[in-house]
Amino acid sequence: MTAQPRKPAKATQTVWVERWCPPKPLVTLTPIDKVLNRHTFLVTPESRLVVAVITRAIGDCLSLGRGVRREARRFLLGDDLGLWCDLVGLHPDFVRFVARKAGYLADEKAHWQKVPIKVPVLPQPPDPGIAMSHETVRSSAIGPCAAIPLNTFGEPNHA
């Protein structure tokens, strides 16, 4: 058996970036949904739908997508939650309390961590000044096929 030659290793460098590392919640969303449904004034399919929307917003607070997380936190901490809670007889502070105790409505700034990632190092292109001293430059201003010879200083020769 002949050994196949190995490909040369790609050059990489380590870069430290900030990444959102959400905390692990204490419970899943199912118990939260059940608790909120128990506290509604009347359990109907419509009230279950409203509670499902609120529960989804609670779960989205730990989303990796920055926009989704921001909208969910804005919904839960803003006045819109009160409108949805009024539809089913829940108190908005109770919903926020449940979300915080379950670990979903955590402090945003506390969960950004610096983590190392490896990125490929791109090869440096050759210096264009050196390469141009022996080449001609094509100029579209004169015409698509016109070539202007350069002298050793990279300047056009004028005859």
N, C-alpha and C positions, 0 to 999 in steps of 0.2 A: 504494500500500500504506500502510495506516495502522499506525502502531506501537502495540502494546498497552501500556498503562501497566504499569510494573513494580510488583510488590508491594513494600511497604516491607520493608526488611531487618529481620530479627528481632534484637533486642538479645541479645548474648551476652557472657559474660565468661570469662576464662581462669582455670582453677583447676589448681593443681599437685597431682597425686596420685601415690602410689607404686604402681607396677605391676611385676609379675613379668615380667622379660625374660630368658627362659632362654638359656643359651649355645648356640651352634650346635655340635652334636656333631661329632667328627672322622670318625666312620663311621656308617653306618645300622645298623639292628638286624639285618639279614641276616647280615653277617659275624660279629657277636657270637653269633648263634644257631649259625652253623657252627662257630665256635671252641669253644663250650660243648658242642656235640654230639660234636666230635672227642675231647673229654676225658672223656666218659662211659665207664664200664667196659663197657657193652654197649648197642649202638644198637638199640632196639626202638621200636615206635610209642608205648609208654608212656613210655619215656625221652625221646622227642622231645616228648611232651606236657608233661612236667615241665620240660624245658629251655625250651619255649615260654612256660610260666607265668613262669619266672625272667626270660626275655628281655622279656616284657611288663612286668614290674615295673621292669626297667631303663629301658625306654622311658617308663614313666609318671613317672619321676623328673623329667622335663622337661615334664610336663603343665601346662597353664595353669590347670586346676582345682586349687584349693588342697587340697581333701580328698583327691583322687586322688594328688596329689604327696606329701602327708604320709603316706598309707597305704603308698605304694610305698617311700618312704625308710625308714619304720618296718620294713617287711618286709626290705629289703636290709641294714639296719644292725642289726637285732635277731636274736633267736635262731631265729625261724621259718625264715630262710634255711637254717640248718644242717639242719633237718628235711627240707626239700625237696632239698637237695644230697646228703644221705645216701641218698636213694632212687636216685640215678644215679651215685654215686661221685665227685661233685665236691667240692672243698674250698671252703667259704664265703668264705675270704679271697681265693682265686683269682677267684671271681665278682666280689667287690667291687673287686679290682685291675683286672679287665677293664672294669668299669663306670666306674671313675675314669679310666683311661687313654683310654677312648673319649670321655670328656667328658659322661657322663650323670649321674654321681654327684658333681656339683659342689657347692661351698659354697652353702648356701641364702641366706645373708645378703648375699653379694657380688653377687647378680643382681637386687636390688630397685632400681629406678631411679625418680627423680621425672620425670614426663612431664606436659606441659601438655595439658589437654583443654578444649574449649569447651562451656560449658553455657548453656542459654537463661536469660535473666533474666526472671523472672515479673513482671508489672506489680503494683505495690503496690495493695492494696484501699484504698478511701477510709476515712478515719477513722470508725469506727462511732459515736463520740460526736456528731459533726456530723450524720450522717445520721439519728440517732434523734430529734433535736430537733423534727422536723417530721412524724414518723410515729407510728403507733400500734403497740403491742406486743401480739401475740396470745399469750395465756397458756392453756395446756392445763390448768392447775390449776383454773381457774374453769369452763372448758368449751371444747370445741373451736372454738366460733365466737365466744367472748367477746373483745371488744377493749377495751383500757384506753387512753384517750387520755393522752398525755404532755404535760407543760409544757415550757417552753424549756430547763429544766435536765436533761431526760431522766428526770424522776421522774414517777410516776403522779399524776394529779389525783384527789384524794379530795373528793367533793362533800358 
